[in-house]
Amino acid sequence: MEWVFYGIAFFVSVLVTGSAVYALYWSSKKGQLRDLEKGALSIFDEKEPVGQPTDSFPGKRPPQPAH
Amino acid sequence: MPSAPSLAASFDPASSPDIVKRAELSEIDASTKLPVMFFLCSAVLWLLVGTAFALISSFKLHTPNFLGDIEWLTFGRARTAHLNLVIYGWSVNAAFAVAFWLMARLSRSVLRHSGLLMIAGAFWNIGVTLGVIGILAGDSTSIEWLEIPPYATPLLFVAYALIGAWALITFRFGKSEHIYVSQWYLLAALFWFPWLYSIAQIMLIMQPARGTVQALVNWWFAHNVLGLWFTPIGLAAVYYFLPKVLGKPIHSYYLSILGFWSLALFYNWAGVHHLIGGPVPAWVISAGIAASFMMAIPVIVTGINHHMTMVGSFSALKYSPTLRFIVFGAVSYTITSLIGSLMADRQVSEVVHFTHFTVAHAHQGMYAFFTMVMFGSIYYILPRVLLKEWPSAMLISVHFWAVAVGITVYVVGLSIGGIKQGMEMNNADIPFLKVVADTIPYLLSRSLSGILITIGHLAFAVNFAWMLLRPRAAQKTEPTLFHTPPEMEIIR
């Protein structure tokens, strides 16, 4: 009986490993690994640009951004 | 609001990701409110209960008669209840809430199908409640990190499956051109945990492996829960909040990607270092030790990256509560991971294995790193979700200093005590009971730090509840920037 479970476990492990390999292939194909420094900027936008601190203690303002 | 596709449309492989629009950050934050608040409220409640059990267990170690005649609160049960409460109650609930919010923000689309998440949340919290009551009633499975009795685990699994499905949908309909490094970590974590959990359930509970293989599976699971579930979620939060709070991009994006893939490659092997000296094949242990040392690569890479991002901005620690907690967590991650690699060395393990040093190490990882990062994330997320300011800056300070000093005393005290304990145990001339008696001062320092940490948690809980209950009044100052005040706009 236990070989059924181990069979499932083995199958799942192969799937997980396969999905990691596929993820790496996919990200390289989609150009996710190119122009990495631009990727670092993807969390900023017009509303919250680079140079804009976004957190402070209540009642206090973060310092003015450098121009 | 962009039109939300129905659940069926989201699951249909033929439907195009174009049916959702790229959304504004404020829209996204608002859309996460229900599930994020549900999971955060649950997390904070579990944190308080878990802290109470932590204190009970800690006092029992130096005062064994404390609550000693109550069957439900004997050490074996209280300590196990503490572990499961803070792991599956606090940490996982907080991790889910932070992961939902980050996933929605990073995929640049509003959070959809929050019903799925609410059902998952109900299953998860009923599962944890049932599991902890089971442990206190004496039904623990006695397998470390999987003590929750078998009648409660299926509930946890259902919850997990729903959240995994949700994450895939969110990723699929994402509207960001680039997959930010945090998203890699989050997706990987959401993908790895069901694998770890289901294999461990099959091989330890349903059809237990025999002999020493059982111990191997146990430590493969227990260590990977830390490394492949909590670590990626914690790092995802650090990689988002550190640059976001400072308003400057991460020092080297290349290093962050390198860190991710090397973690994915090495961590899975490292868990067996818990069995050094045990009756398992030597090559398995050697492979585990090698992987543990290879972990220095992602850790050092991540540490350098975080440090270089902070350089020149350390003054920001004065004004940002989020940053304080996140930086404390990130520094702890580097230290605790390097100590962890060192502990995998055979000679070091000979001394510190089976001592309080291991306990200190575990708390440095789960508390000084992971929990601190979660606190920091919550301080950032909550004002944006509720559109209210934190009511008390003083309570935030009390929270930070009490837990920061508390966990430092904890880790330093038990680390020193643990090394001393290990050296004495290796010396056959010292009677065992003297070794035990010699640990008492260090155990007292642990209880003291426990009291400090409890004070911090109470300050946090009071601030949290106060924030929930108070009406949204006109603020005297701009709240923690849900939108940029006009005078702070950058002139180009």
Interface residues (C-beta under 8 A of the other chain):
Chain A: M1 E2 F5 Y6 I8 A9 V12 S13 V16 S19 A20 L24 S27 Q32 L33 L36 E37 K38 G39 A40 L41 S42 I43 F44 D45 K47 E48 P49 V50 G51 Q52 P53 T54 D55 S56 F57 P58 G59 K60 R61 P62 P63 Q64 P65 H67
Chain B: E24 L25 L106 S176 E177 H178 I179 Y180 V181 A188 F191 W192 W195 S198 I199 I202 M203 M206 Q207 Y240 P243 K244 V245 L246 G247 K248 P249 I250 Y253 Y254 S256 I257 W261 A264 A316 Y319 S320 P321 T322 L323 Y379 Y380 E389 W390 P391 S392 A393 I396 K476 T477 E478 P479 T480 L481 H483 T484 P485 M488 I490 I491
